[in-house]
Amino acid sequence: MLKLHEKSRDDTAALMADIGRRARAAARPLAVATAERKHAALIAMAQAILRRERDILDTNAIDIRNGGESGLSAASMDRLKLDPARIRTMAAGIREIAELRDPVGDVIAEWDRPNGLHIERVRTPLGVVGVIYESRPNVTADAGALCLKAGNPVILRGGSDSLNSSAAIHACLVEGLKAAKLPEDAIQLVPTADRAAVGEMLKGLSGNIDVIIPRGGKNLVERVQNEARVPVFAHLEGICHLYIDRSAKLEMAVRIAVNAKMRRTGVCGAAETLLVDRAVASTHLVPILDALRAAGCEIHADAEVLKVFADAKPASDADWVTEYLDSIIAVKLVDGVVGAIDHIENFSSHHTEAIVAEDADAVERFFNEIDSAILLHNASTQFADGGEFGMGAEIGIATGKMHARGPVGVEQLTSFKYRVRGTGQVRP
């Protein structure tokens, strides 16, 4: 069990300042580390996680017990819980990151000027990344591995509910760094539950943090966006929509709707609103809702839906802007793809939206007119995940429009610089 640091506010500030200095000191050697050395570190991390499975599960059991006693929600408990399958997935994700192309040093573009200058735009690490997250101990592995691959030191501040699990996972990451002879301070876990540590990170640790990534509930993300003095990659909520078009195949629509809502209700890519084309209300609506109900989903329906599906609760205005993270879905009839687009643009958090349709024109209009980070056709919203995108893992889904959008993976954790090569040119 992790022994937490019991500190005063001044002690916490001093602790965080030291963590920031050590992270900055690790930045230069990590930025120039070879792809081979980073690969070796990641493989050693994955091996350590599998080898220490029992330790990780034992510490997670402590967090689960504490979470139950403190009244964590069902969604938070699901995010917190680890089992052998999730640990294997964690290790596999690190291995997948290891096999990705190293982005550092990639020439993104190059061109020659009439005066003979040769210009290159080249990927570089972002710098020191601060990640603040709740409940999910697997973020410790995902964030640590992704930042390492991109050449960035990372400061991890997990929630107090997952500190024991995160500490066990972090020990595996440090083991990998040691094995590859990389700076141990390249991946640091804040060893205190004191919320003042978050405030210190948001101030930037005296210029030692270059970007903050929050991964958690709306309250956490709002605090980060309101208080951070450094750039932030964030999304507030995952109010994700699934639209069933008049051209949708019924069997496919049923299968996708159940998976999008019920596979894991506590993830940000879970569908929260189901929109059905009014033209197929008589053929598609009831079978889809019957399947959702059979899977244990509670239906909150608009007045039109209630007329044909009485086993539902009346939807309120709040339902269209609620991220349930639970076995609940809001359902509404709309006038085709235009009605779906209008509803989504009014109520979406710009995270993930999906359309089930065979009409290519409807699909293209949906893709062209909706401004969300991820759009899917004939696929579940639960594919909104960096691992499913082939990124190995993700730190989160960014819904802003600056720098990173959608799954934040290795490439999104880089910036760029220009290299200009001349032969003695001077500017007239």
C-alpha positions in Angstrom: 0.0 0.0 0.0 1.3 3.5 -0.9 2.4 5.6 2.0 1.0 9.0 1.2 2.9 12.1 2.0 1.1 14.1 4.7 2.1 17.6 4.1 1.2 21.2 4.8 0.4 23.5 1.9 4.0 24.9 2.0 5.4 21.3 2.1 3.3 20.4 -0.9 4.5 23.4 -2.8 8.1 22.5 -2.1 7.5 18.9 -3.1 5.9 19.9 -6.4 8.7 22.4 -7.1 11.2 19.7 -6.7 9.2 17.4 -9.0 9.1 20.1 -11.6 12.8 20.8 -11.5 13.6 17.1 -11.8 11.2 16.7 -14.8 12.9 19.7 -16.5 16.3 18.2 -15.9 15.1 15.0 -17.6 13.8 16.8 -20.6 17.0 17.3 -22.6 18.4 13.7 -22.3 15.0 12.3 -23.1 14.5 14.6 -26.1 17.8 13.2 -27.7 17.3 9.6 -26.6 17.4 7.2 -29.5 14.4 5.4 -30.8 16.0 2.1 -29.8 16.5 3.1 -26.2 12.9 4.3 -25.8 11.7 1.1 -27.4 13.8 -0.9 -25.0 12.3 1.0 -22.0 8.8 0.5 -23.2 9.2 -3.3 -23.7 10.8 -3.6 -20.2 7.8 -1.6 -18.8 5.3 -4.0 -20.4 7.2 -7.0 -19.1 7.3 -5.5 -15.6 3.6 -4.9 -15.6 2.9 -8.6 -16.5 5.5 -9.8 -14.0 4.0 -7.7 -11.2 0.4 -8.5 -11.9 -0.3 -9.8 -8.5 1.2 -6.7 -6.8 -0.9 -4.5 -9.0 -4.1 -6.4 -8.3 -3.4 -6.4 -4.6 -3.0 -2.7 -4.5 -6.0 -2.2 -6.7 -8.1 -4.2 -4.2 -7.2 -1.7 -1.5 -8.3 1.2 -3.8 -11.6 -0.7 -4.6 -12.3 -1.3 -0.9 -11.6 2.4 -0.1 -13.7 3.5 -3.1 -16.6 1.4 -1.9 -16.4 2.8 1.6 -16.2 6.4 0.3 -19.2 6.0 -1.9 -17.6 6.2 -5.4 -20.2 6.0 -8.2 -20.7 2.8 -10.2 -19.0 4.5 -13.2 -16.0 5.5 -11.2 -15.7 2.1 -9.6 -15.7 0.5 -13.1 -12.9 2.9 -14.2 -11.0 2.1 -11.1 -11.2 -1.7 -11.2 -8.4 -3.7 -12.6 -8.4 -7.4 -13.4 -6.0 -9.8 -15.2 -7.5 -9.0 -18.6 -7.2 -5.2 -18.1 -3.6 -5.6 -17.0 -2.8 -7.6 -20.1 -4.5 -4.9 -22.2 -2.4 -2.3 -20.4 0.8 -4.2 -21.2 -0.3 -4.8 -24.8 -1.0 -1.1 -25.2 2.6 -0.2 -24.1 4.0 -2.8 -26.5 1.9 -1.3 -29.3 3.3 2.1 -28.5 6.8 0.7 -28.5 6.3 -0.5 -32.1 5.0 2.8 -33.4 7.2 4.9 -35.5 9.2 7.3 -33.3 7.9 10.8 -34.3 10.8 12.8 -32.9 13.0 14.1 -35.8 10.4 13.3 -38.5 10.6 15.8 -41.3 6.9 16.9 -41.7 7.6 19.1 -44.7 10.6 20.5 -46.6 11.1 22.9 -49.5 13.6 25.1 -51.2 13.5 28.9 -51.5 14.6 30.8 -54.7 17.6 32.1 -52.7 18.9 28.5 -52.2 17.8 28.1 -48.5 16.5 24.6 -47.8 13.8 24.6 -45.1 12.5 21.7 -43.0 9.7 21.4 -40.5 10.7 18.8 -38.0 8.8 17.1 -35.1 10.1 17.8 -31.6 8.9 16.9 -28.1 6.4 19.2 -26.5 8.4 19.4 -23.3 7.2 18.5 -19.7 3.6 17.3 -19.7 1.4 17.3 -16.6 -1.4 14.8 -16.6 -4.2 15.1 -13.9 -6.6 12.3 -13.9 -9.3 10.5 -11.8 -10.1 6.9 -11.0 -8.4 5.3 -14.0 -5.1 3.7 -12.9 -4.4 2.5 -16.5 -3.9 6.2 -17.4 -0.6 5.9 -15.4 0.7 3.4 -17.9 -0.9 5.0 -21.0 0.3 8.5 -20.3 3.7 7.5 -19.1 4.3 5.3 -22.2 3.0 7.8 -24.7 5.0 10.7 -23.3 8.1 8.7 -23.3 7.7 7.7 -26.9 7.3 11.3 -27.9 10.3 12.3 -25.8 8.5 14.2 -23.1 9.0 13.9 -19.3 5.6 13.6 -17.6 4.3 14.4 -14.2 1.3 12.2 -13.3 -1.2 13.3 -10.7 -3.7 10.5 -10.2 -6.8 10.8 -8.1 -6.6 9.8 -4.5 -9.0 6.9 -5.2 -6.4 5.2 -7.4 -3.1 6.2 -5.8 -2.2 2.7 -4.6 -2.9 1.1 -8.0 -1.1 4.0 -9.8 2.0 3.6 -7.6 2.3 -0.1 -8.4 2.0 0.6 -12.1 4.4 3.6 -11.8 7.0 1.3 -10.2 6.9 -0.8 -13.4 7.5 2.2 -15.6 10.5 3.3 -13.5 11.9 -0.3 -13.8 11.7 0.1 -17.6 13.5 3.5 -17.5 16.2 2.0 -15.4 16.6 -1.0 -17.7 17.1 1.3 -20.7 19.4 3.7 -18.8 17.0 6.6 -19.2 16.4 9.3 -16.5 14.1 7.9 -13.8 12.6 11.3 -13.3 11.3 11.2 -16.9 8.0 9.7 -15.5 7.1 10.9 -12.0 4.0 10.2 -10.0 2.9 12.8 -7.5 3.0 11.0 -4.1 0.3 13.0 -2.3 -3.4 13.2 -2.2 -3.3 16.9 -1.2 -5.4 18.8 -3.7 -2.9 21.7 -3.4 -0.6 19.6 -5.7 -3.1 20.1 -8.5 -3.0 23.9 -7.9 0.8 23.9 -8.1 0.7 22.0 -11.4 -1.9 24.4 -12.8 0.5 27.3 -12.0 3.1 25.6 -14.2 5.7 24.7 -11.5 7.7 27.9 -12.2 7.7 27.3 -15.9 8.7 23.6 -15.7 5.3 22.3 -17.1 4.7 23.0 -20.8 1.2 21.6 -21.2 -1.5 20.2 -18.9 -3.8 17.3 -19.9 -6.8 16.6 -17.5 -8.6 13.3 -17.8 -11.6 13.1 -15.5 -15.0 14.4 -14.7 -16.5 17.8 -15.6 -15.6 19.4 -12.4 -11.9 18.5 -12.7 -11.7 19.7 -16.3 -13.5 22.9 -15.6 -11.1 23.7 -12.8 -8.1 23.0 -15.0 -9.4 25.1 -17.8 -10.3 28.0 -15.5 -7.1 28.0 -13.4 -4.3 26.7 -15.7 -1.5 29.2 -16.6 -0.2 26.8 -19.2 -1.8 25.4 -22.4 -4.5 22.7 -21.8 -5.6 19.7 -24.0 -9.1 18.9 -22.7 -12.7 18.0 -23.2 -15.5 18.8 -20.7 -17.9 16.0 -21.5 -18.6 13.1 -23.8 -22.2 13.8 -24.8 -22.1 11.4 -27.8 -24.9 10.9 -30.3 -26.0 8.0 -32.4 -28.3 8.7 -35.4 -30.3 6.0 -37.1 -31.1 7.1 -40.7 -34.0 6.0 -42.7 -31.6 4.0 -44.9 -30.1 2.1 -42.0 -30.2 -1.7 -41.9 -32.3 -2.7 -38.9 -30.1 -5.5 -37.6 -27.0 -3.3 -37.8 -28.8 -0.4 -36.1 -29.8 -2.6 -33.2 -26.4 -4.1 -32.8 -24.6 -0.8 -32.9 -27.1 1.0 -30.6 -26.7 -1.7 -27.9 -22.9 -1.7 -28.1 -22.6 2.1 -28.3 -24.6 2.5 -25.1 -24.0 -0.6 -23.1 -20.6 -2.1 -23.8 -19.1 0.1 -21.1 -21.4 2.9 -19.9 -18.7 4.7 -17.9 -16.4 5.6 -20.9 -16.5 9.0 -22.6 -17.3 7.4 -25.9 -20.6 5.8 -24.7 -23.6 7.1 -26.6 -25.8 9.3 -24.4 -28.5 10.3 -27.0 -30.1 8.2 -29.6 -31.7 10.0 -32.6 -34.0 8.1 -34.9 -35.2 9.3 -38.3 -39.0 9.9 -38.0 -39.4 8.1 -41.4 -38.5 4.7 -39.8 -40.1 5.2 -36.4 -42.6 2.4 -37.3 -40.0 -0.1 -38.3 -36.8 0.7 -36.4 -37.6 2.5 -33.2 -39.3 -0.2 -31.1 -36.8 -3.1 -32.0 -33.9 -0.8 -31.0 -35.4 0.3 -27.8 -36.5 -3.3 -26.9 -32.9 -4.4 -27.4 -31.6 -1.6 -25.2 -34.2 -2.3 -22.5 -33.3 -6.0 -22.6 -29.7 -5.1 -22.1 -30.7 -3.2 -18.9 -30.8 0.3 -20.3 -33.3 2.9 -18.9 -35.0 4.9 -21.7 -35.7 8.7 -21.4 -37.9 9.5 -24.4 -39.4 12.6 -26.0 -43.2 12.8 -26.4 -43.3 11.2 -29.8 -41.3 8.2 -28.7 -43.4 7.7 -25.6 -46.5 7.3 -27.8 -45.0 4.1 -29.3 -42.8 2.9 -26.4 -44.6 3.3 -23.1 -41.8 1.5 -21.1 -39.8 4.8 -20.9 -39.5 7.9 -18.8 -40.4 11.3 -20.2 -37.2 13.2 -21.3 -36.6 16.6 -19.8 -34.5 19.4 -21.3 -31.6 18.3 -19.1 -31.5 14.9 -20.8 -30.1 16.3 -24.0 -27.1 17.9 -22.2 -26.4 15.1 -19.7 -23.4 12.7 -19.8 -25.0 9.9 -17.9 -22.0 7.5 -17.7 -24.7 5.0 -16.7 -27.2 2.6 -18.3 -29.5 5.5 -19.4 -30.1 6.9 -22.8 -32.1 9.8 -24.1 -34.1 9.1 -27.3 -35.7 11.5 -29.8 -37.3 11.4 -33.3 -35.8 13.8 -35.9 -36.6 14.8 -39.4 -33.9 12.9 -41.3 -30.2 13.7 -41.3 -30.9 17.5 -41.3 -32.9 17.2 -38.1 -30.1 15.0 -36.6 -27.4 17.6 -37.5 -29.4 20.4 -36.0 -29.9 18.5 -32.7 -26.3 17.5 -32.5 -25.0 21.0 -33.2 -27.3 22.4 -30.5 -26.5 19.9 -27.8 -23.2 18.1 -28.6 -20.0 18.5 -26.6 -18.1 17.9 -29.9 -16.6 14.6 -28.8 -18.0 11.7 -30.9 -21.1 11.3 -33.1 -22.1 8.3 -35.3 -24.5 7.7 -38.1 -26.0 4.3 -39.2 -27.0 4.6 -42.8 -26.7 3.1 -46.3 -27.4 6.4 -48.1 -24.0 7.8 -49.1 -25.4 11.3 -49.5 -26.7 11.3 -45.9 -23.4 10.1 -44.6 -21.4 12.7 -46.4 -23.7 15.5 -45.2 -23.4 14.2 -41.6 -19.6 14.1 -41.9 -19.3 17.5 -43.6 -21.7 19.5 -41.4 -21.0 18.2 -37.9 -18.0 19.8 -36.1 -17.1 17.1 -33.6 -13.6 15.6 -33.0 -14.7 12.0 -34.1 -17.4 11.0 -36.6 -18.3 7.4 -37.3 -20.3 5.7 -40.0 -21.9 2.3 -39.4 -19.7 1.7 -36.3 -20.2 2.1 -32.5 -19.2 5.3 -30.7 -17.2 3.1 -28.4 -14.5 3.0 -31.0 -13.6 6.6 -29.9 -10.4 5.4 -28.3 -6.7 5.9 -29.2 -6.0 2.2 -28.9 -8.7 1.4 -31.5 -7.2 4.1 -33.8 -3.9 2.2 -33.8 -2.2 4.7 -31.4 -1.5 2.0 -28.8 -3.3 4.1 -26.2 -4.3 7.7 -25.6 -4.0 10.2 -22.9 -7.5 11.5 -23.6 -9.9 12.8 -26.3 -9.3 16.5 -27.0 -12.3 18.4 -28.2 -10.7 21.8 -28.7 -9.4 23.0 -32.0 -5.9 24.1 -31.2 -3.0 21.7 -31.8 -4.6 18.4 -30.8 -8.1 17.1 -31.5 -9.5 13.6 -31.0 -7.4 10.9 -29.4 -4.2 12.4 -28.0 -1.5 10.0 -29.0 2.2 10.1 -29.8 2.1 12.5 -32.7 -0.2 14.9 -30.8 2.4 15.0 -28.0 4.9 16.6 -30.3 5.5 20.2 -31.6 7.8 21.2 -34.4 10.7 23.4 -35.2 12.2 24.7 -38.5 15.7 23.8 -39.7 17.1 26.1 -42.4 20.2 25.2 -44.3 22.1 27.7 -46.3 25.4 28.1 -48.2 26.4 31.5 -46.9 23.2 33.5 -47.8 22.8 37.0 -46.2 19.5 38.9 -46.4 19.6 42.0 -48.7 
